[in-house]
Structures are given as structure tokens and as C-alpha cells.
Amino acid sequence: MKREEAINKVNEGVGSIYTKEDVINLINQIEDTQAETPSFDGQEIVKSVMDEWDDKVYDIFHDLASEIASD
């Protein structure tokens, strides 16, 4: 629920021992908090995949060259 929604619900609600203004002031004092999204740097993964790819391509061509040479 967002702060504005909470304030609207308080304004629509029935009073209690606390005034609507007290509750709204309390809501306004609540700090905005957002969960931090961890940053992700894919460069390391991309480098690892590219290194693996290079190794596999090298192996394939090396095997192919060996087969051609043996024929």
C-alpha cells in the first residue's frame, strides 16, 4: 500500500481515540523504503562463456584438421 492510499483510507474511515490528522501525520513520518535490487554485471559471465566457446571452436577445428590430415 502506498502512503497516499493509506491516507485516503484514514480519511474515509471512522474516527477513534486518535484524530485523522494524528494518523496522517504518523503516516507522513514513515520513511519511503524500497528493497535494493542487487546490481548485476554480466561481463564476467559473458567473458566466461566466450572463453568456453573459443575453446570448443578451437577443439572442433583442431579435430577436423586432424581428420583431414589423416585422410
LINFEN-V976900 format. One line per field, one symbol per residue. ss: DSSP state (~ for helix, > for strand, _ for the rest). psi: psi as a letter, one per 30 degrees, with the letter a starting at -180 (. if undefined). burial: I if it has 9 or more other C-alpha atoms within 8 Angstrom, else O. Layout:
BEGIN
ss = ???
psi = ???
burial = ???
END
This chain:
BEGIN
ss = __~~~~~~~~~~_______~~~~~~~~~~_____________~~~~~~~~~~~~~~~~~~~~~~~~~~~~_
psi = kleeeeeeeeeflklafkleeeeeeeeffkkkkkkkkklkjfeeeeeeeeeeeeeeeeeeeeeeeeeeef.
burial = OOOOOIIOOIOOOOOOOOOIOOIIOOIOOOOOOOOOOOOOOOOOOOOOOOOOOOOOOOOOOOOOOOOOOOO
END
